[in-house]
Amino acid sequence: MLKIKLSICIPTYNRANFLPYALESILSQVTDDIKDKVEICISDNASTDNTEEVIRHYQKSSICNIVYNQNKVNLGADRNFLKVIEMANGEYCWWLGSDDALENNVLSRLLNKIE
């Protein structure tokens, strides 16, 4: 098994309406040749919307691993940021806001630079 090179770390709270935009921007760039080098880590800070449902949907259909944690209570932003990094297995971590998106083709370019 190849070692994960890049963990894309997304801390979130009540962003169910925005997460698909962020996740689609990542997953649309994951190809068979890089799927084992990338993971997506999401730490949900006790959201009260349907964030978990959105993430579970993407976990079922993703070709790369999506690691999900739902905090039992809201830890505050700083501790949730630390939590998502703790979850990561990659050699490198990249924070991504739950309402942000990756630029086209950036994932393969970044992995090439890392390697």
C-alpha positions as CSV (number, residue, x, y, z in Angstrom):
1,M,0.0,0.0,0.0
2,L,1.3,3.4,-0.9
3,K,1.8,6.0,1.8
4,I,-0.7,8.9,1.8
5,K,1.2,11.9,0.6
6,L,-1.5,14.6,1.1
7,S,-4.3,15.0,3.6
8,I,-6.8,17.6,2.7
9,C,-8.1,18.7,6.1
10,I,-11.5,20.4,6.3
11,P,-12.8,21.6,9.7
12,T,-16.5,22.3,9.5
13,Y,-19.5,23.5,11.4
14,N,-23.1,23.7,9.9
15,R,-21.8,23.9,6.3
16,A,-23.9,21.2,4.7
17,N,-24.9,23.7,2.0
18,F,-21.3,24.5,1.1
19,L,-19.5,21.2,1.6
20,P,-20.6,19.7,-1.7
21,Y,-18.8,22.6,-3.5
22,A,-15.6,21.9,-1.6
23,L,-15.8,18.1,-1.9
24,E,-16.6,18.2,-5.6
25,S,-13.7,20.5,-6.3
26,I,-11.4,17.9,-4.8
27,L,-13.0,14.7,-6.0
28,S,-13.3,15.9,-9.6
29,Q,-9.5,15.9,-9.6
30,V,-8.8,12.5,-8.0
31,T,-7.8,10.0,-10.6
32,D,-6.9,6.4,-10.3
33,D,-3.2,7.2,-10.3
34,I,-3.4,9.5,-7.3
35,K,-6.4,8.1,-5.3
36,D,-4.1,6.3,-2.9
37,K,-1.9,9.3,-2.3
38,V,-4.7,11.6,-1.2
39,E,-7.2,11.5,1.6
40,I,-9.9,14.0,2.8
41,C,-10.2,14.5,6.5
42,I,-13.3,16.3,7.8
43,S,-13.8,17.2,11.5
44,D,-17.4,18.2,12.1
45,N,-17.7,20.5,15.2
46,A,-21.1,19.1,16.4
47,S,-23.1,20.5,13.5
48,T,-26.8,20.7,13.9
49,D,-27.7,20.7,10.2
50,N,-27.3,17.7,7.8
51,T,-23.5,17.9,7.5
52,E,-23.1,14.2,8.5
53,E,-25.6,13.1,5.8
54,V,-23.7,15.1,3.2
55,I,-20.4,13.6,4.1
56,R,-21.7,10.0,4.4
57,H,-23.1,10.4,0.8
58,Y,-19.6,11.4,-0.5
59,Q,-17.9,8.6,1.5
60,K,-20.0,6.0,-0.4
61,S,-19.1,7.3,-3.8
62,S,-15.5,8.5,-3.4
63,I,-12.6,6.7,-5.0
64,C,-10.3,8.2,-2.3
65,N,-10.6,7.8,1.4
66,I,-12.8,10.3,3.3
67,V,-12.1,10.2,7.1
68,Y,-14.9,11.7,9.1
69,N,-15.1,12.7,12.7
70,Q,-18.1,14.3,14.4
71,N,-17.3,15.9,17.7
72,K,-19.9,15.2,20.4
73,V,-19.8,18.8,21.5
74,N,-18.6,22.0,19.8
75,L,-14.9,22.3,20.7
76,G,-14.5,25.8,19.3
77,A,-12.8,26.7,16.1
78,D,-9.2,26.4,17.2
79,R,-9.6,22.9,18.8
80,N,-11.5,21.7,15.8
81,F,-8.7,22.9,13.5
82,L,-6.3,20.9,15.7
83,K,-8.6,17.8,15.6
84,V,-8.7,17.6,11.8
85,I,-4.9,17.7,11.7
86,E,-4.8,14.9,14.3
87,M,-7.0,12.8,12.0
88,A,-4.6,13.1,9.1
89,N,-2.4,10.3,7.9
90,G,-0.6,12.1,5.1
91,E,2.9,13.2,5.0
92,Y,1.6,16.7,4.3
93,C,-1.6,18.5,5.4
94,W,-3.5,21.1,3.5
95,W,-6.3,23.0,5.3
96,L,-9.3,23.8,3.2
97,G,-12.3,25.8,4.4
98,S,-15.5,24.0,4.1
99,D,-16.8,26.7,1.8
100,D,-13.7,26.8,-0.4
101,A,-12.8,25.0,-3.6
102,L,-9.6,23.8,-5.3
103,E,-8.5,25.5,-8.5
104,N,-8.7,23.2,-11.5
105,N,-5.8,20.8,-11.9
106,V,-4.1,21.9,-8.7
107,L,-4.2,18.5,-7.0
108,S,-2.0,16.7,-9.5
109,R,0.4,19.7,-9.8
110,L,0.8,19.8,-6.0
111,L,1.4,16.1,-5.7
112,N,4.1,16.3,-8.4
113,K,5.8,19.1,-6.5
114,I,5.6,17.1,-3.3
115,E,7.1,14.0,-4.9
